[in-house]
Amino acid sequence: MRKLTLAIAVGLSAAAAHAEEMKMAVTTSFHNSGLAEVLLPEIKQDTGIDVQLLVVGTGQAIKLGETGDVDAILVHAKAAEEAFVAAGHGTHRREIMYNDFVIVGPDADPAGVRDADDAAAALTAIELASAPFVSRGDDSGTHKKELSLWDAAGIKLDADAEWYKSAGAGMGAALNTASGMNAYIMSDRASWLNFGNKGDLALLFAGDPVLFNQYAYISVDPGKGDYIKSDLAAELEGWLTSARAKALIDGYRVAGEQLFTFNAQMTDASKAAE
C-alpha cells in the first residue's frame, strides 16, 4: 500500500512538473463553435500543456503574433497568414481543419437568397433588395472573406448605405445583432449551428466552393524573444495534427451535424521549414 501511494505521488508530481502554459490567439468563430471546450482538456491531459486562449478576430490574432504577445495563432485567412509567415513573424503555416461559410437571413427571405445559384448571386440579391445585412466589420477572417465576396460579385459597398450595418464585433455578437434586426449575415457554419438566439433566422444559402473556410495553425517565430515558447508550440502542432485530434475534431457535433473536418497536411511552406 505504501509503495502504491508513493508511486501515485511520484506520478502526480511528474505531471505537475510537466504542466506548462502557452498562449494561443484564436478566432471568435473557433471559440464560438464550442470545439475549444472539447480540445483543451484533452490537450492538457495528453501533453501537459495548458493552452491559454486569447479570443479575437483573425486580424487582431495576427497582430498579437507580430508583437510576440502569443506563442501561436489559429486563424482562417490564408492570404494574411501567408503574409505573416513571409514577413518572418511565423515559422510556417499548418492547415488543421475546415468548414464552410453560410449565408443566414430571415426565414421569409425577402431578397430571395434561397434561389441563388452561387454566393455572388446571393449577395447581389441582398444588395438589389437593400435588405438589412450585418457585417462583422472587425478585420476578422470572416470579415475579410465577406469583403472578398462582395468584390467578386462586382458590388462596391457604400459605407453610408442604410442596409449595410457594420457590427465591429465577434461572430456571436454579430449574429445577435442580425437576429435582433432580422437581417442577413454571413457566418461560419460552426458558429451558426452553435448559436442559441436564432430567432426568425434560418440558413438560406451554402455549398458554393468559394465559401470554403480553412483554419491554419502558425507558431510565432522564436526570434521575437526567449519568452516565446516555441517548444510548446511545436508540441501542440504535433498534437493538433495527430490521429487523436482528428478523432475529436471529426467527432464534434452539434444537433447531429459535424462542425469541422480535419485535413491536417504539410503545406509547401511547412516542408521547406523542416
C-alpha positions as CSV (number, residue, x, y, z in Angstrom):
1,M,0.0,0.0,0.0
2,R,2.8,2.3,0.9
3,K,4.6,1.6,-2.4
4,L,1.4,2.3,-4.3
5,T,0.8,5.6,-2.5
6,L,4.4,6.6,-3.3
7,A,4.0,5.7,-7.0
8,I,0.9,7.8,-7.3
9,A,2.6,10.7,-5.6
10,V,5.5,10.5,-7.9
11,G,3.2,10.2,-10.9
12,L,1.2,13.3,-9.9
13,S,4.4,15.2,-9.2
14,A,5.8,14.4,-12.6
15,A,2.5,15.5,-14.3
16,A,2.6,18.8,-12.3
17,A,6.2,19.4,-13.3
18,H,5.4,18.8,-16.9
19,A,2.4,21.1,-17.0
20,E,3.3,24.3,-18.7
21,E,1.3,27.2,-20.1
22,M,1.4,28.7,-23.5
23,K,-0.7,31.4,-25.2
24,M,-2.6,31.0,-28.4
25,A,-4.7,33.6,-30.2
26,V,-7.8,32.1,-31.8
27,T,-10.7,33.5,-33.8
28,T,-14.1,34.2,-32.2
29,S,-15.6,31.8,-34.7
30,F,-13.5,28.9,-33.4
31,H,-14.3,29.8,-29.8
32,N,-18.0,30.2,-30.5
33,S,-18.1,26.8,-32.1
34,G,-17.5,25.1,-28.7
35,L,-14.7,23.0,-30.1
36,A,-12.2,24.6,-27.8
37,E,-14.0,23.2,-24.8
38,V,-13.6,19.7,-26.2
39,L,-9.9,20.0,-27.3
40,L,-8.2,22.0,-24.5
41,P,-8.8,19.5,-21.7
42,E,-7.6,16.7,-23.9
43,I,-4.5,18.6,-24.9
44,K,-3.7,19.2,-21.3
45,Q,-4.3,15.5,-20.4
46,D,-2.2,14.2,-23.3
47,T,0.7,16.7,-23.3
48,G,0.5,18.6,-20.0
49,I,0.2,21.9,-21.9
50,D,-2.3,24.4,-20.5
51,V,-3.3,26.4,-23.6
52,Q,-4.5,29.9,-22.7
53,L,-6.7,31.3,-25.4
54,L,-6.9,34.9,-26.5
55,V,-10.1,35.1,-28.4
56,V,-10.1,37.8,-31.1
57,G,-10.6,38.3,-34.8
58,T,-8.0,37.0,-37.3
59,G,-6.6,40.5,-37.9
60,Q,-6.1,41.0,-34.2
61,A,-4.7,37.5,-33.7
62,I,-2.1,38.2,-36.4
63,K,-1.2,41.5,-34.7
64,L,-0.7,39.6,-31.4
65,G,1.6,37.2,-33.2
66,E,3.5,40.1,-34.8
67,T,4.2,41.7,-31.4
68,G,5.1,38.4,-29.8
69,D,2.3,38.5,-27.3
70,V,1.3,34.9,-28.0
71,D,3.2,31.7,-28.8
72,A,0.9,30.6,-31.7
73,I,-2.2,31.6,-33.6
74,L,-5.1,29.6,-35.1
75,V,-6.8,31.6,-37.7
76,H,-8.7,31.5,-41.1
77,A,-7.5,34.0,-43.6
78,K,-5.0,32.3,-45.9
79,A,-3.5,35.4,-47.7
80,A,-3.0,37.2,-44.4
81,E,-1.4,34.0,-42.9
82,E,1.0,33.6,-45.8
83,A,2.0,37.3,-45.5
84,F,2.6,36.8,-41.7
85,V,4.9,33.9,-42.4
86,A,6.7,35.6,-45.3
87,A,7.4,38.6,-43.1
88,G,9.2,36.4,-40.6
89,H,6.6,36.5,-37.9
90,G,5.7,32.8,-38.0
91,T,7.8,29.7,-38.6
92,H,5.3,28.1,-41.1
93,R,1.6,27.6,-41.8
94,R,0.0,24.3,-41.0
95,E,-3.6,23.6,-42.1
96,I,-5.6,21.8,-39.5
97,M,-9.3,21.7,-40.3
98,Y,-12.0,23.3,-42.4
99,N,-15.7,24.0,-42.5
100,D,-17.6,26.5,-44.7
101,F,-19.3,29.9,-44.6
102,V,-23.0,30.1,-44.9
103,I,-25.5,32.9,-45.6
104,V,-28.1,33.3,-42.9
105,G,-31.1,35.5,-43.0
106,P,-34.8,36.0,-42.3
107,D,-36.7,32.7,-42.9
108,A,-39.2,34.7,-45.0
109,D,-36.2,35.6,-47.3
110,P,-37.4,38.9,-48.8
111,A,-34.3,39.1,-51.0
112,G,-34.8,35.6,-52.5
113,V,-31.4,34.3,-51.4
114,R,-32.6,30.7,-51.3
115,D,-33.0,30.8,-55.1
116,A,-29.4,32.0,-55.8
117,D,-27.2,29.8,-58.0
118,D,-24.0,30.9,-56.2
119,A,-22.6,33.2,-53.5
120,A,-22.3,36.2,-55.9
121,A,-25.9,35.9,-56.9
122,A,-27.0,35.6,-53.2
123,L,-25.1,38.8,-52.3
124,T,-26.3,40.6,-55.4
125,A,-29.9,39.7,-54.4
126,I,-29.4,41.2,-51.0
127,E,-27.9,44.4,-52.4
128,L,-30.6,44.8,-55.0
129,A,-33.3,44.5,-52.4
130,S,-31.4,46.8,-50.0
131,A,-32.2,44.1,-47.4
132,P,-30.5,44.7,-44.0
133,F,-27.2,42.9,-43.9
134,V,-24.9,42.7,-40.8
135,S,-21.2,42.6,-41.4
136,R,-18.6,41.6,-38.7
137,G,-16.7,44.8,-39.6
138,D,-13.8,43.7,-37.4
139,D,-11.0,42.7,-39.8
140,S,-11.6,39.1,-38.8
141,G,-11.1,36.2,-41.2
142,T,-14.9,36.1,-41.7
143,H,-14.9,39.8,-42.4
144,K,-12.1,39.6,-44.9
145,K,-13.9,36.7,-46.7
146,E,-17.1,38.6,-46.8
147,L,-15.5,41.7,-48.4
148,S,-13.8,39.5,-51.0
149,L,-17.1,38.0,-51.9
150,W,-18.8,41.4,-52.4
151,D,-15.8,42.4,-54.6
152,A,-16.1,39.1,-56.6
153,A,-19.8,39.9,-57.1
154,G,-18.8,43.3,-58.6
155,I,-20.5,45.2,-55.8
156,K,-18.9,48.3,-54.4
157,L,-20.1,48.8,-50.8
158,D,-21.3,52.2,-49.8
159,A,-20.3,52.9,-46.2
160,D,-23.3,55.2,-45.9
161,A,-25.8,52.7,-47.2
162,E,-28.6,52.2,-44.6
163,W,-29.0,48.5,-45.4
164,Y,-25.3,47.5,-44.7
165,K,-24.6,47.5,-41.0
166,S,-21.1,47.0,-39.6
167,A,-21.2,45.4,-36.1
168,G,-17.5,45.8,-35.3
169,A,-17.7,42.7,-33.2
170,G,-17.1,38.9,-33.0
171,M,-19.2,36.3,-34.7
172,G,-21.5,35.7,-31.7
173,A,-22.2,39.4,-31.2
174,A,-22.8,39.9,-34.9
175,L,-25.2,37.0,-35.1
176,N,-27.1,38.5,-32.1
177,T,-27.3,41.8,-34.0
178,A,-28.6,40.1,-37.1
179,S,-31.2,38.2,-35.0
180,G,-32.4,41.4,-33.4
181,M,-32.7,43.2,-36.8
182,N,-34.0,40.1,-38.7
183,A,-31.1,40.8,-41.1
184,Y,-28.9,38.8,-43.4
185,I,-25.4,37.8,-42.3
186,M,-22.5,35.6,-43.4
187,S,-21.3,33.2,-40.7
188,D,-19.1,30.2,-40.4
189,R,-21.2,27.1,-40.2
190,A,-19.9,26.1,-36.8
191,S,-20.8,29.4,-35.1
192,W,-24.3,29.3,-36.7
193,L,-25.0,25.8,-35.6
194,N,-23.9,26.5,-32.0
195,F,-25.7,29.9,-31.9
196,G,-28.7,29.8,-29.5
197,N,-30.5,33.0,-30.3
198,K,-31.5,32.3,-33.9
199,G,-34.9,34.0,-33.6
200,D,-36.5,34.1,-37.1
201,L,-33.2,33.5,-38.9
202,A,-32.5,30.4,-41.0
203,L,-29.6,29.1,-43.0
204,L,-30.5,30.2,-46.6
205,F,-27.5,29.5,-48.8
206,A,-24.5,27.3,-48.7
207,G,-22.5,24.9,-50.9
208,D,-20.6,27.3,-53.2
209,P,-16.9,26.2,-53.3
210,V,-15.9,29.9,-52.7
211,L,-17.4,29.6,-49.2
212,F,-14.7,27.0,-48.1
213,N,-13.3,28.0,-44.7
214,Q,-9.8,26.7,-43.9
215,Y,-8.3,27.0,-40.4
216,A,-4.5,27.0,-40.0
217,Y,-2.1,26.9,-37.1
218,I,1.1,29.1,-37.1
219,S,3.9,29.0,-34.4
220,V,5.2,32.5,-33.7
221,D,8.9,32.9,-34.7
222,P,11.1,32.3,-31.6
223,G,13.4,35.1,-32.8
224,K,11.0,37.6,-31.2
225,G,12.3,36.7,-27.8
226,D,13.4,34.0,-25.4
227,Y,9.9,34.2,-23.9
228,I,8.3,32.7,-27.0
229,K,7.5,29.1,-26.0
230,S,8.4,27.6,-29.4
231,D,9.0,24.1,-27.9
232,L,5.4,24.0,-26.6
233,A,4.0,25.5,-29.8
234,A,5.8,22.7,-31.8
235,E,4.4,20.1,-29.4
236,L,0.9,21.5,-29.7
237,E,1.2,21.4,-33.5
238,G,2.1,17.8,-33.3
239,W,-1.0,17.1,-31.2
240,L,-3.3,19.1,-33.5
241,T,-2.1,17.1,-36.5
242,S,-2.4,13.7,-34.8
243,A,-4.9,10.9,-35.1
244,R,-6.1,11.9,-31.6
245,A,-7.0,15.4,-32.8
246,K,-8.6,14.0,-35.9
247,A,-11.0,11.8,-33.9
248,L,-12.0,14.7,-31.7
249,I,-12.4,17.3,-34.5
250,D,-14.3,15.0,-36.8
251,G,-16.4,13.6,-34.0
252,Y,-17.5,17.0,-32.7
253,R,-21.2,17.6,-33.5
254,V,-24.0,20.0,-32.6
255,A,-27.6,18.9,-33.2
256,G,-26.2,15.9,-35.0
257,E,-24.2,17.9,-37.5
258,Q,-20.4,17.8,-37.9
259,L,-18.9,21.3,-37.5
260,F,-15.4,20.8,-38.7
261,T,-13.4,18.3,-40.9
262,F,-9.8,17.5,-40.0
263,N,-7.5,17.9,-43.0
264,A,-4.0,18.4,-41.5
265,Q,-1.4,18.1,-44.2
266,M,2.1,19.6,-44.6
267,T,2.0,22.6,-46.8
268,D,4.9,23.5,-49.1
269,A,6.0,26.1,-46.6
270,S,5.9,23.6,-43.8
271,K,8.0,21.1,-45.7
272,A,10.5,23.8,-46.6
273,A,10.8,24.8,-42.9
274,E,11.8,21.2,-41.9
